[in-house]
Amino acid sequence: MGVSPVAPIPVWHYRRMGQGREGCSGISPFSILPRRRDHFRLRLKPASAFPVRMKPDYSFETAAAARGFLRIAGVDEVGRGPLAGPVTAAAVVLDPARIPEGLNDSKKLSARAREVLYGQIMEVADVSIAHASVEEIEEHNILRASHIAMVRALEGLKTPADYCLIDGNMIPRGLSIPAETIIKGDARSVSISAASIMAKICRDYVMLSLAQQHPGYGWETNMGYGSKRHMSALQELGVTPHHRRLFKPVHNILWQD
């Protein structure tokens, strides 16, 4: 197999230990290859060694439409792990003719990209956002509370969906329409990707608002997760009404001597 030509690389990238820039002056980096061949062995990896990066598409929605469903919603939640704040879910029904470019799992996107897509999704899709409160998280559990938020999000759509694609492997109790779970769905279905972005943006806004009411915990950056700053503030400032008191780090502080 031949080696494709490569563009010349500045010679100072090849400076050897113990030599200054003048030691490489006037020397082509490729002129040392015959003498130092052992230092430049080409190690080829099989294609299987490189992970395939999935991009979400509309195939799950198309398959559901082929079975006769007309309004397919993607559903996702955010906020199971934080020590404070609600858990938030979104339901999104996309127009197949107007799907925004660049949809993906919200965790794989920059904050700027999420903001841009948030505006685009709002313009072209039916979107519903819902929360389950800290009180509901403590009354039930975080998993059940996240499912309650999902059901609420579906119920809040302007025009009801007749089928839904849910990120994960569990169908929430109480759904009134057929549903399909998709593991890593936010990286596989554009509808779920859109829902993950909407839920993320909306919960972040909630935490920014709470950060103004309760300064010092760093919620404007950690969004309620147990960062070093957040944990230090729990020790110094105490527990707020927005903390999940049954989550172990918060519970331990409440019950410490």
C-alpha positions as CSV (number, residue, x, y, z in Angstrom):
1,M,0.0,0.0,0.0
2,G,1.4,3.4,-1.0
3,V,1.7,6.2,1.4
4,S,-0.2,9.3,0.5
5,P,1.9,12.5,0.2
6,V,1.6,14.9,3.2
7,A,2.0,18.6,3.4
8,P,5.5,19.7,4.7
9,I,5.5,20.3,8.4
10,P,7.6,23.2,9.9
11,V,11.1,21.9,10.7
12,W,10.9,23.1,14.3
13,H,8.3,20.5,15.1
14,Y,11.1,17.9,14.6
15,R,13.6,19.4,17.0
16,R,15.5,16.6,18.8
17,M,16.3,16.6,22.5
18,G,19.4,18.6,23.3
19,Q,19.4,20.7,20.2
20,G,18.3,24.3,19.7
21,R,16.5,25.7,16.8
22,E,19.8,26.3,15.0
23,G,20.4,22.6,15.1
24,C,17.6,22.1,12.7
25,S,18.2,25.1,10.5
26,G,18.2,24.2,6.8
27,I,17.4,20.5,7.4
28,S,14.4,19.0,5.8
29,P,12.5,16.9,8.4
30,F,12.2,14.2,5.7
31,S,15.9,14.0,5.1
32,I,16.5,12.2,8.4
33,L,14.1,9.4,7.6
34,P,16.6,6.9,6.1
35,R,18.9,7.2,9.0
36,R,16.3,7.3,11.8
37,R,13.8,5.0,10.2
38,D,13.1,3.1,13.5
39,H,11.9,6.4,15.0
40,F,9.2,6.9,12.4
41,R,7.7,3.4,12.0
42,L,4.2,3.6,10.6
43,R,1.8,1.7,12.9
44,L,-1.5,1.0,11.2
45,K,-4.6,0.2,13.3
46,P,-7.5,-1.9,11.9
47,A,-10.7,0.0,11.2
48,S,-12.3,-1.9,14.1
49,A,-10.0,-0.1,16.6
50,F,-11.7,3.2,15.8
51,P,-15.2,3.8,17.3
52,V,-18.0,4.5,14.9
53,R,-19.6,7.8,15.8
54,M,-23.4,7.6,15.5
55,K,-25.4,10.5,14.1
56,P,-29.1,10.7,14.8
57,D,-31.5,10.3,11.9
58,Y,-35.2,10.1,11.2
59,S,-35.2,6.3,10.6
60,F,-37.1,5.4,13.9
61,E,-39.7,8.0,13.1
62,T,-40.0,6.7,9.5
63,A,-40.5,3.2,10.7
64,A,-43.3,4.3,13.1
65,A,-45.0,6.3,10.3
66,A,-44.9,3.2,8.1
67,R,-46.9,1.4,10.8
68,G,-49.6,4.1,10.5
69,F,-48.6,6.6,13.2
70,L,-48.9,10.2,12.3
71,R,-47.4,12.3,15.1
72,I,-44.3,10.8,16.5
73,A,-42.8,12.5,19.6
74,G,-39.2,12.2,20.9
75,V,-39.0,12.3,24.7
76,D,-35.9,12.8,26.9
77,E,-35.1,14.0,30.4
78,V,-32.3,15.8,32.1
79,G,-31.4,16.3,35.7
80,R,-31.4,12.9,37.4
81,G,-27.9,13.3,38.8
82,P,-27.8,16.8,40.4
83,L,-28.1,17.4,44.1
84,A,-30.5,20.3,43.6
85,G,-33.3,21.4,41.3
86,P,-36.0,19.7,39.4
87,V,-35.8,16.9,36.9
88,T,-36.9,18.2,33.5
89,A,-38.3,16.4,30.4
90,A,-39.2,17.5,26.9
91,A,-41.4,16.1,24.2
92,V,-40.8,17.2,20.6
93,V,-42.7,16.4,17.4
94,L,-40.6,17.4,14.4
95,D,-41.8,18.3,10.9
96,P,-39.9,15.8,8.7
97,A,-39.6,18.5,6.0
98,R,-38.0,21.0,8.4
99,I,-35.5,19.2,10.6
100,P,-32.8,21.5,11.9
101,E,-29.2,20.6,10.9
102,G,-26.8,19.5,13.6
103,L,-29.2,17.8,16.0
104,N,-27.4,15.5,18.4
105,D,-27.2,14.4,22.0
106,S,-27.2,17.7,24.0
107,K,-24.1,16.5,25.9
108,K,-22.1,16.3,22.7
109,L,-23.0,19.9,21.7
110,S,-21.4,23.2,22.9
111,A,-23.5,25.6,24.8
112,R,-23.6,27.9,21.8
113,A,-24.8,25.1,19.5
114,R,-27.5,24.2,21.9
115,E,-28.8,27.7,22.1
116,V,-28.9,28.0,18.3
117,L,-30.7,24.7,17.9
118,Y,-33.1,25.7,20.7
119,G,-34.3,28.6,18.7
120,Q,-34.6,26.6,15.5
121,I,-36.5,23.8,17.1
122,M,-39.0,26.3,18.7
123,E,-39.7,27.7,15.2
124,V,-40.4,24.4,13.4
125,A,-41.6,21.9,16.0
126,D,-44.3,21.2,18.6
127,V,-42.4,21.4,21.9
128,S,-43.6,20.7,25.4
129,I,-41.4,21.1,28.6
130,A,-42.4,19.7,32.0
131,H,-40.7,19.3,35.4
132,A,-41.0,17.1,38.5
133,S,-40.2,19.0,41.6
134,V,-37.7,18.3,44.4
135,E,-40.7,17.3,46.6
136,E,-41.9,14.8,44.0
137,I,-38.4,13.4,43.7
138,E,-38.4,12.8,47.4
139,E,-41.9,11.5,47.5
140,H,-41.3,8.9,44.8
141,N,-37.7,8.5,43.6
142,I,-35.6,10.1,40.9
143,L,-36.5,7.5,38.3
144,R,-40.2,7.7,38.9
145,A,-40.0,11.5,39.1
146,S,-38.3,11.6,35.7
147,H,-41.0,9.4,34.2
148,I,-43.7,11.7,35.7
149,A,-42.0,14.7,33.9
150,M,-41.9,12.7,30.7
151,V,-45.7,12.0,30.8
152,R,-46.4,15.6,31.6
153,A,-44.3,16.7,28.7
154,L,-46.3,14.5,26.3
155,E,-49.5,15.7,27.7
156,G,-48.5,19.3,27.1
157,L,-48.0,19.1,23.4
158,K,-50.3,21.5,21.4
159,T,-51.5,18.6,19.2
160,P,-51.3,15.2,20.9
161,A,-48.8,12.7,19.7
162,D,-50.0,9.2,18.8
163,Y,-46.6,7.5,19.3
164,C,-43.5,8.3,21.2
165,L,-39.8,7.4,21.1
166,I,-38.2,7.4,24.6
167,D,-34.6,7.7,25.5
168,G,-33.5,4.7,27.6
169,N,-34.9,1.3,28.3
170,M,-38.0,1.9,30.3
171,I,-41.5,3.1,29.3
172,P,-43.0,5.4,31.9
173,R,-46.0,4.2,33.8
174,G,-49.2,6.1,32.8
175,L,-48.5,6.7,29.1
176,S,-51.7,6.8,27.1
177,I,-50.1,6.2,23.7
178,P,-47.8,3.4,22.3
179,A,-44.2,3.9,23.0
180,E,-40.8,2.6,22.0
181,T,-37.6,2.8,24.0
182,I,-34.3,3.5,22.4
183,I,-31.0,3.0,24.3
184,K,-28.8,6.0,23.6
185,G,-31.7,7.4,21.7
186,D,-30.5,11.0,22.0
187,A,-27.6,10.0,19.7
188,R,-29.8,7.9,17.3
189,S,-33.2,9.7,16.8
190,V,-33.4,13.3,15.8
191,S,-36.6,13.7,17.7
192,I,-35.1,12.5,20.9
193,S,-32.0,14.6,20.2
194,A,-34.2,17.7,19.9
195,A,-36.0,16.7,23.2
196,S,-32.6,16.4,25.0
197,I,-31.6,19.9,23.8
198,M,-34.9,21.5,24.8
199,A,-34.9,19.8,28.3
200,K,-31.2,20.7,28.9
201,I,-31.7,24.4,27.9
202,C,-34.9,24.8,30.0
203,R,-33.4,23.2,33.1
204,D,-30.3,25.3,32.8
205,Y,-32.5,28.4,32.8
206,V,-34.3,27.1,35.9
207,M,-30.9,26.6,37.7
208,L,-29.7,30.1,36.6
209,S,-32.7,31.6,38.2
210,L,-32.2,29.6,41.4
211,A,-28.6,30.6,41.5
212,Q,-29.6,34.2,41.7
213,Q,-31.9,33.4,44.7
214,H,-29.3,31.3,46.4
215,P,-25.8,32.6,45.5
216,G,-22.7,30.8,46.5
217,Y,-23.5,27.2,45.4
218,G,-22.3,27.8,41.8
219,W,-25.6,26.6,40.3
220,E,-25.0,29.0,37.4
221,T,-22.2,26.8,36.2
222,N,-22.6,23.4,37.9
223,M,-26.4,23.3,37.3
224,G,-26.9,21.6,40.7
225,Y,-24.4,18.8,40.2
226,G,-22.1,18.0,43.1
227,S,-19.0,20.0,42.0
228,K,-16.3,20.9,44.4
229,R,-17.7,24.4,44.8
230,H,-21.2,23.1,45.4
231,M,-20.0,20.6,48.0
232,S,-18.0,23.3,49.8
233,A,-21.0,25.6,49.9
234,L,-23.2,22.9,51.3
235,Q,-20.8,22.6,54.2
236,E,-20.5,26.4,54.7
237,L,-24.0,27.7,53.7
238,G,-26.2,24.7,54.5
239,V,-29.0,23.0,52.6
240,T,-31.6,25.0,50.7
241,P,-35.3,24.0,50.0
242,H,-34.1,23.2,46.4
243,H,-31.7,20.5,47.5
244,R,-32.7,16.8,47.2
245,R,-32.5,15.8,50.8
246,L,-32.6,12.1,50.2
247,F,-29.5,12.2,47.9
248,K,-26.6,10.9,49.9
249,P,-24.3,13.9,49.9
250,V,-27.1,16.2,51.1
251,H,-28.5,13.6,53.5
252,N,-25.1,13.2,55.1
253,I,-24.7,16.9,55.7
254,L,-28.2,17.1,57.3
255,W,-27.4,14.2,59.6
256,Q,-23.7,14.9,60.4
257,D,-22.8,15.5,64.0
